[in-house]
Amino acid sequence: MDAASPPLCVDLDGTLIASDTTVMAFKKLLKRNPFAALMAPLWIAGGKAAFKAAVARHMIVDASRLPYNKPFLEFLRAEHARGRTLYLVTGSDIHQAQAVADQLGIFRDVWASDGRVNVTGKRKAKLLLEHLGERKFSYAGDHRRDLRVWAISASAILVNAPKWLRDAAAKLTTIEREF
C-alpha cells in the first residue's frame, strides 16, 4: 500500500447502493405489517436517528439483494485487495449498515446512526475528525450534505454526482475519482 492512499470512508445510501436502506426496509415492513404505519408518527417524533433505529428493529434489509453500484463496488474490492483500509460511514442505522458490511467483508469498521445521533453532514464530519483526523482520509459520497465531509478530507470520490456538486467538492478537496 502506498502512502498516497489514505483510508477510504464510504457512504452507503446513494453511493454504495442506488437506494436508501431505511426507505427500503420501511416499505418492506409496511407490506409485512401494515400496522407499522400506525407507529411511524411516533418513531418520526423521536427524530431521524430514532426513526431509522425503529425501522431497523423491525426490518433489516437483505444485504445480498441490494442494488449495489457495481462499478464502484468493483473499485472498492480492488482497493481492499491492494490493502487500502475501508470504512463504511453512513447515516443509515447501524444494524442496516452492519448487515451490508457483513455481506461485503471489505470494511474495517462501520460508523452509523445509532438511534440517538443521525450520522450525516456535520455530525459525520465531526465523527471522522475524531476517529481519523483532518485530511487523513478520503470520502466517497453523492450528496450536498457530503460537502461538510469533503471539506476536511484528503480527497473526494464522487458517485452519481451532478456537475454542480463536483464543482463544489473540487473547491474543497482533490477529486480522486468519479463514478
PyMOL commands that set and color helices and strands:
alter all, ss='L'
color gray80, all
select helices_A, chain A and resi 21-32+36-45+48-58+63-65+70-81+94-104+121-131+144-150+163-170
alter helices_A, ss='H'
color red, helices_A
select strands_A, chain A and resi 8-10+86-93+109-113+138-141+155-158+174-178
alter strands_A, ss='S'
color yellow, strands_A
deselect
rebuild
show_as cartoon
